[in-house]
Amino acid sequence: KIKSGQIKTRMIKKDWKMGGYLTKIVFKDDLKLKYEYSYDERIDLPYHIYVSAFKDGSSQEDNQMKHPPLQEQNN
């Protein structure tokens, strides 16, 4: 889980194309990367949340990200 104390900046907006929301986060401990969490309801998988990270506009590989994709959450 992401705790609010880990976040430097956060922007949430409605993503009309994907049918959900797009959240952009910069973490205090990983200031060089901008993480984008997006929800895509069109794909029939549980938990349709995906993460991408960008440095200077270039996409980064998973092993370059300090924060991994979100794990399945139980209510």
Protein Blocks (a to p, Z undefined) as FASTA:
>chain_A
ZZfklpmbdcddddfknopacdddddfklmmbccdddddfkbccehiaccdddeehiacd
fklpfbdcdddddZZ
